[in-house]
Amino acid sequence: MQVIRWQGAYPPTEEELRQRLKAQGLHPHAWSNGPGDVYDVHQHSYTKVLYCVRGSIRFTLPADGSVVDLRPGDLFVLEAGTPHGAVVGNQGVTCIEAPRGG
């Protein structure tokens, strides 16, 4: 797992984040959820590379009890096969993500 916090003075645009993923040879897509939406624990066969665009989301990793809160511009890289769940913040969330490998 890797988390890189956004350091800019202003949150990035969705297009800026999309271009960052494309520059890595990835094929991003956006998704959104409403406040309080929950993703039960699951895993993927690929590495998830994800930026939070708007709102917030909390990822939980039950294997070690880690909690990762993402806000606009934050990057989250989750290795393939890592069990995780998520809860959307009270403003909802929009993320852009792309699979790597798998």
N, C-alpha and C positions, 0 to 999 in steps of 0.2 A: 504494500500500500504506500502511496505517495500523495502528499497534499502540498500544494504550492498556493500560498495566499496571494491574492491580488494586492499589489503595492501601489497602483496608480492613484492619482488624486481623485479621479472620477471612475465610475464603473465602466467597463468596456461595453461596446455594442455587440449584439448577437453576431453581426457580420464580421467584426474583428475577431471574435473567438472562432467562428467558422473558418476563417482564413488561417488561423493558427493551426487548426487541426488538419486542414487541407495541405498546409506546408509540410506536414509530417507524412503525407501520402495517405491520410485517412479519409473516410467518407462519412461526414457527420450528418446527424439528423437531430431535430429539436423535438422536445416533448414538454408538456405542462401538466400540472395537477393542481387541484384546489386545496385550500387550507385543511390541514389535518389528515389528508389522504395518507394511507399506510400501504407500504409494500412489505409483505411477509418475507421472512428469511428465504433466500434463494441463492443460486449461483449461476455463473455463465461459463461457457466453454471457451470464452475469449477474454482478453484483457479489456476492461472498460476504461475508456479515457473520456472524462466528463468535465465540462465547465458548467458552473451555475451562472445563469444569465440574469435572472430576476428572482426576487423573493429569497427563500432559504429552504434548506432541506438538511435533515439529520440522518446520516448513515450510521447503522450499528453493525458491529462485527462481533457476533456472539462467541467466536472461538477464543478471543482474548479479552472481550469486554470493551473494546475500543468504541468510542463515539466520535464521529467527525461531523462538525457543523460547517456547512458550506454557505457562503454568501456570494453576491455577484462578483464574477471574475475569478473565483477560486477554482483551482484545478484539482481533480481527484482521479488518481490512477489506481485501479483495483485489479490485481492479478487474477487470471483465469482460475476458476475453481474455488474462489474465496466466498464462503457463505456471508451474506449481508442482508440487512433489511433497511427500511427507510421510513421516515415520517416527515411529511411536508410541513413547513412552518406556517404561521398564522396569516401570512400574506399570499400563500400559494407559492408556486415555483415554476420557472421555466429553465430547462437545462438543454444543453447541446452536447451530444456524445457521439462517439465513434468506437467501433470494435477494433482491436488490434490483435491480429493472429487468430488462432482457433479455427 
